[in-house]
């Protein structure tokens, strides 16, 4: 479990950060996911795909944060510029794209982030999101179209 945390926690925090737009909430979601893995450890029949288990927990945790918040997240440009995540999104185009991502509905944002940021194949995105592969394709297409419209409107 320690090796899994050391090897993947930062990438999972970045994934949650892109989905939530809040570094502290992202860190909390990832910590909760690893705590959940620790609690479930004795009950896990198959310890082969632990990263997939934690990734799905992070996505579900982000959904829970969205349900609890019921508000529009703050744009990334207003976040603490000194954080590592803000440094990674330093370019103006990247900031605009990340801010536009936050304007998408949560499911479209999840599909786009998992597919293109995390680099997961469609089948894995479908498994993490708990939907069919066709739903991933259509949700991603609608999300990309909406993202393009948002970015064109800002120009």
Buried (B, 14 or more C-beta within 10 A) or exposed (E): EEEBBEEBBEBBBBBBBBBBBBBEBBBBBBBBBBEBBEEEEEEEEEEEEBEEBBBBBBBBBBBEBBEEEEEEBEBBEEBEEEEEBBEEBEEEEEBBBBBBBBBBEBBBBBBBBBBEBBEBEBEBBBBBBEBEBEBBBEBBEBBBEBBEEBBEEEE
